[in-house]
Amino acid sequence: MAKALEEFDRLAELLQLEKEEDLEQFKSRIQRLPLTERRDNGYAWYPVQVMKTGYTYGDRAYVTISRETAEDTPHHFRAGMVVNFFTQQAGANKPERSGVVNYVNKNRMQIILNSKDFPDWIGMGLIGVDLLFDDRTYKEMEKALKTVQEAKKGRLPELRNILLGIEPPRFAPVNEPFTHPQLNDSQNRAITQILAAQDVTVVHGPPGTGKTTTLIQAVKRLSEQEHNILVTAPSNTAVDLLVERIAAEGLNVTRIGNISRVDEAVIRHTLEMKLADHPEAKNIKKVKVQAAEARRNAQKYKRRFGPEERAERHQYYQEARELSAWARQLEDRLIEQILDGSQVIAATLVGTSNDILYSRNFRTVFIDEAAQALEPATWIPIARASRVIFMGDPFQLPPTVKSQEAARKGFGVTLIEKLLDRLPKVNLLNVQYRMNEHIMAFSNKVFYNGQLQAAPEVKSHRIDADADHPLIFIDTAGCGFDEKTHPKYKSRYNPEEFLILREHLYQLRDAFHPEALPSVAIISPYREQVVHMEQMIEEDPSLENLALTINTIDGFQGQERDVVYISLVRSNAKGEIGFLKDYRRMNVAMTRAKKQLIIVGDSATIGGDRFYAAFLTYCEQQGLYQTAWEYMRTAG
């Protein structure tokens, strides 16, 4: 037991390494830059206009700001990020306020300030917002590790020992297996085991196998017998998608924390919106406004030191405290009513540490996309539950680890990966509904031991064109298309490789009537190649009618298109392949296409790697192997 618990000491050390590296990168990349450079690089908005102010729950003030620039001007602000709301106005009192981004929508951003009042300078102009280093996530992970390690009584130490592999998980006897007519056998079996699990179970969902559908149906069934179900995922985007899907099934779901998308499908399920729509909301808001007015009146007497002024100031502060306490009491009661009436509560892993959920424990927590979550973050919701359901695929994108030392020591190994070895049984969803079987087969063999099968309705589907083979590799070996490195961002790109890809794209476009064009995505592991391709296509009017998405592999995860192009970029005499060594990232890339997958790369560079050598052999045997010279002749 003691040795097993030492695992938490090791995790805490690795977490500290990650935190230190993250802070150092933040300082060098952002904090040390002047304001103009932070703005130009998307780390600051300046100047901005204050469009709206108000109060959210907990007496916290919010501001909605806008910037005057093109809507597609890139930036790094996302929901949940910690920011510095500031003014450059000379002589301003307390010119900085910290806050959290509630949402970003094009050129608008809403910030919840870490204060009850608005700054005096809010109407003076010269206002901006900066990114700050966010150590809240680290603090919550540190706290969770300590809580779990030191737990002596109750459910948590039992669950901890099962998850560490010290004790076996238990399952109730199954009298009648779960069956849903629209689910396949593996999905029904997974839900049957979820219902029977008394401690923990894992659902392994490879690409296209309906993992989210399985989760939703399991939640729906459990909602018939449990008061509240906690549903979590590592990212805001993943949680928002779950909220949308759960609500579509008719369940009452409440979203806690920051939302990443501002649309009716999600925002109406947030706690903030439910509070705002409640009949009591107007009364609470009125009391908050009165409290804020009393605090402002007290401030007027701040530099007056006579006995009458002190008495007036004291009276206003007393009034503000009483009004704030009253508003908070009304609000707390209303929040409890909303949460009590919710069948499902949804939040990010770190979001489950929200004070609103402090006194709440759950029979069941679902951790979706568990293979993208750092283990310390996973323990945060586990500490609130009696039973944990892990869902994910350890052979897709891993969590991001910034510290090379922490990564070397195994910080990127997730809890769901460890459970694949520790648990006697894991539920594999084995029918995929996305890809032609030729697209699926290589990943199936390499990552899933050949256990997947393509559903009958997708196994043979392909684009309706002459050159319709579902898998094509276009080899640029010998063409002299050497990769290039951006001098500033150090990301790699390959302009000539894209020209070959574009020639194939022209052929695809010409093979269809404009109204019958398939959906197309072009992806690459390298951001700079994505930027280059976006620019080239934007300048090409002949491609403007194509339903086209261009993104990095990471940015495209979770999506699919009829046709997917992958630009591998790497082409050098040393056979160095960099990012391509992350085979899980390539598994994601290779499994996004439904009907046709076209990969463009240099076999001489990638062929020295065992994974890519096997893939090239597979393309020669089961796909269509072409040389770039064919497309160069076409271009000529």
Secondary structure, 3 states (H helix, E strand, C coil): CHHHHHHHHHHHHHHHHHHHHHHHHHHHHHHCCCHHHHHHCCCEEEEEEEEEEEECHHHCEEEEEEECCCCCCCCCCCCCCEEEEEECCCCCCCCEEEEEEEEEECCEEEEEECCCCCCHHHHCCCEEEEECCCCHHHHHHHHHHHHHHHCCCCHHHHHHHHHCCCCCCCECCCCCCCCCCCCCHHHHHHHHHHHHECCEEEEECCCCCCHHHHHHHHHHHHCCCCCCEEEEECCHHHHHHHHHHHHHCCCCEEECCCCCCCCHHHHCCEHHHHHHHCCCHHHHHHHHHHHHHHHHHHHHCCCCCCHHHHHHHHHHHHHHHHHHHHHHHHHHHHHHHHHHCCCEEEEECHHHHCHHHCCCCEEEEEECCHHHCCHHHHHHHHCCEEEEEEEECCCCCCCCCCCHHHHHCCCCCCHHHHHHHHCCCCEECCEECCCCHHHHHHHHHHHCCCCCEECCCCCCCCCCCCCCCCEEEEECCCCCCCCEECCCCCCEECHHHHHHHHHHHHHHHHCCCHHHCCCEEEEECCHHHHHHHHHHHHCCHHHCCCCEEEEEHHHHCCCCEEEEEEECCCCCCCCCCHHHHCHHHHHHHHCCEEEEEEEEECHHHHCCCHHHHHHHHHHHHHCEEEEHHHHHHHHC
